[in-house]
Amino acid sequence: MSGPLSFVARVFNPCVSRVCLGAAALMSCVVPQVIANDLKLWYAQPAVKWEEALPVGSGRLGAMVFGGTAAERIQFNEDTLWTGHPRDYVRPGAGEVLEEIRRLINEGTEESLKKSEDLFRERMMSDPRRQKAYQPFGDLRLTFPGHDDVADYRRELDLDTAIAKTTYSVNGTGYEREVFASYPDNAIIVNIASPANGKVNFSLKMDSPHKTSKTEGEGDNTLVLTGQVHDPIDDTMGLRFQSRVKVITSGGDVTRSGDTLTVANANSATLLLVAATSFVNWQDISGDPAAKAQAHLAKVESKPYQALRTDHIADHQKLFRRVTIDLGTSEAAKLPTNERINIVRRQSVPTTRPTTQTTSLDADPQLAALYFQYGRYMLIGASRPGTQPANLQGVWNELMNPPWESKFTTNINFQMNYWPAELTNISETHEPMFDIIDDLRVSGARTAKAMYASRGWVLHHNTDLWRGTAPINNIDGMWVVGGAWLCHHMWERYQFTGDKAFLEQRAYPAMKEASEFFLDFLTKDEKTGYLVTNPSHSPEQTPPGRLLFSPAAAMDMQLIRALFDYTIEAATLLGKDEEFVQQLTAAHKQLYPDQVGQHGQLQEWWQDWDAPNNAHRHMSPLWGLYPGTQFTPEADPKIYEAAKVLLKWRGDGSTGWSFGWRIPLWARVGDAEFAYRQLWMQLGRRTLPNLFDLCGPYQADGNYGATGGIAEMLLQSHVRVDPKQQYYRIDLLPALPVSAWPNGTIKGLRARGGFEVSMTWEDGKLKQAAVTSLLGNPVNVRYGDKVVELKSTEKGKTYTLNGDLAIQ
Ligand code: FUC
């Protein structure tokens, strides 16, 4: 089905009407319905709340489509509309108290620790203490007279075309609306059509929750919304913004009265919505939003709807179609998406922790496949070359005061957004993260110098549109390894793509400067002689009976060790900075090592303070297991086993993203059933009817994390065979939940070392795998206890293996 002209059949197809939900009718509709719904979220009623609406996004623009009949709301966003303005968040004089704080922490008494935290709060916290907030832009409001009583209603989001569609009929006349956000054309497009000529009648308004905004008309067919963001926290005016919506009809008329457009007796109408702000970059907001919006509109206004649509679909599918997945299907897959989620919710899984209890909630395997693809869809929709990166809500937000300001939280959430980027073959979506790193190198260098008299750059646990890098909120802002974690993404990009120009021009400079920061920041612990982070803490966790600050948390040291490893390897590979490599190598040997505690657990802190069965949402000390690649049985069996003890203590997730982190962690230790249990609990307990993830409120990270996690259950490639070259081991189906997904196919996943991998399995066993070498690197392929070594591969060649790993 494509295009407005083909909708007649759809509207009157009994498979999509209410009648079809009756049992008898279902029988005759089953097959086409299931096939048609494979990549669709769909509903039999409009969204009432924002959390039920369906998202479309072009990276820069996002919209939530409610699918109302008499009254339709399309809420939209633009990725640079934030409160605030360019600023340096470092509190003047912050560096003056650093040594005193360190001394107090080293003293280690309850009183001295309390003093260190008080002093930090007073003198080192950012100014202001909170960073700025992502903002909603506006709403299109359409009114369709007489469309209160409708039949054959359906609204859907097709992940394959990235089009949200609403269809229904009124007194036998069919109507169809399509909405998409076009990356190539930089606009949100709405098309409203009916096969009965001259039946499209509606009025259109545009407004915004910003009190400073006003909407005016222009000519007969355009509305212009302008405004400026007011920051209620410090009562300042910031970014100026403008959106324009133009209506083009086929047949009929469009007229304007004040700020309302009215379409009468048209065959179809297309709404072209553009939006822009005065943001030029994080240091400059002198742009002209009106000129930008006019230019965006000029680009699309003479392009026919079908051309806009075709170009949008082609652009989306170029990324989206690289991976296909089939985990099997069942009766449940015929139901509307909200009903499928409700079924999972009702099958409540008891939280018994620690546990090895498994679940056989396998009634709807297709829902897991849909959810996997939804995460990819959401990343394509929220992060494209040239846009801001995906924030806590992707690009979708209706609130003036969104939870955690809808920023970029770098002690897990921001990085989790990008877990699907390389592995699920949408590497381009990773670009905005690398762009923000370029900015953070500049703002983070100022912070490193002013707060710590250090070279290089530092990022604490959050950043925003203004590239804030100082510690925010409270003492848990005191965490210096956000930048090190971002560097991990650059290194991973190189491992997946082998792009040496990227390594040399973008990754290495960022890694080198981040390493320089730590060379200067780390201090020697007098008792042990090791280099430690101080002040710092393990994200958002206070050791039992103590205060938050403690040196050398396991995660800190893992991230720094990994950063030094990558930097040394990259410098050596690029033939650069020999002396620097020697310095780093020497410092690396002195980094405080991971510790195994009295219960056999990997210690979260430098001392053995862990409480057994601490089920905290953060999995920080397990960074080396995932997303890091350091903890493998091959590299260090003792640490790997200790990590497993801690993982078991942590038990089930709580927030959506904490399930999303547990999925790949359990996959990395090969426990398919527990990984699956986390996925199912996330779907049952932390998933909205539109499949958006819930932290408490909606938060996109859990969607992205789960998609990365599902991929990790099916394919892993983090074990390095030869540390001197890009020679990895690919593990096929390392954590396949056999009872839930006995048969399946996945095509197009990426592996480190530059490989594309497809697999089919039957009765829980690998049937066939196809491994395409993209760079000509060697690779080992493992399935179960079998390993095949491909010591040389031919670039561009596909190696087909059977279930015994014999090359076909
Ligand atoms: C961290 C988490 C919270 C939330 C916030 C955005 O502070 O601990 O659960 O996800 O980030």
Boltz pocket constraint, residues with backbone or C-beta under 6 A from the ligand:
constraints:
  - pocket:
      binder: B
      contacts: [[A, 392], [A, 404], [A, 409], [A, 413], [A, 540], [A, 655], [A, 657], [A, 695], [A, 699]]
      max_distance: 6.0
